[in-house]
């Protein structure tokens, strides 16, 4: 999956069962982030001597989205703590840019085994209206992101900042999808054991699902 493209998420249905929904990867950015981007656009317009309407420019500022969530106590993220906004993100492998070993920023791929078994990240989702590209304009879509935690010893040499939060058991899945927020959020501290992850070859490339 790629940022701003659709990927499957798993949520609780009305009957308590699990349902698969497609959503675009990248939760809404904060107002402060959009304002920062708009101000950069304004600086370019002013440098070129072009006029603009500030309110309209801010309204139409494309939202790059936020793929990963770390500070769950942030006011921006607190609105999506409820059970109805939690989801699972199914994966078989994930990548992090090599920021620390060679600093090439090339993706390094990780999985729980060479056969890339199915695993789940702890995620959140929301329905949201925003501009992703000026050409398309306003869209109302469902978006998701997933939690990150401290990098384990497998990821840290390449990307010491963080890694995704794995839900490793049926009990952890149910806790994330159904428990009160304090109990569910505690799962963020569960760093995947080193022996449960390995560096793998780059998986075959597949075309992302259109949003």
Secondary structure, DSSP 8 states (H G I E B T S, - for coil): --TTSEEEEEEE-TTSSEEEEEEEE-B---HHHHHHHHHHHHHHHHHTT----HHHHHHT-----B-EE--TTSHHHHTT-SGGGEEEEEES-EEEE--SSS----EEEEESSTT---EEEEEEEEEEEEES-TTT-EEEEEEEEEEEE---HHHHTT--S-EE-EE-SHHHHHHHHHS-HHHHHGGGG----GGG-EEE--------B--
